[in-house]
Amino acid sequence: MGHEAVRYDITMLGQLGVFPPAPPTALHMIAWRMTGRAACAAADVTAQAADAAALLQDNPGRGR
């Protein structure tokens, strides 16, 4: 038994006019990756998610 998925998100983004990104936006995205700011932001989000998970474990009634 296999799994098959059809992705329409790229088509939808193209219809909305946001994909492919405009040249200035593409350059900004490349700079974001090359300078390491993307990795730093991802690490910050991961740390915040871990903190939130710890709060939920300490207080099981919160957030539900």
Protein Blocks (a to p, Z undefined) as FASTA:
>chain_A
ZZddddfklmmmmmnopaccdfklmmmmmmmmmnommmmmmmmmmmmmmmmmmmmmmmmm
goZZ
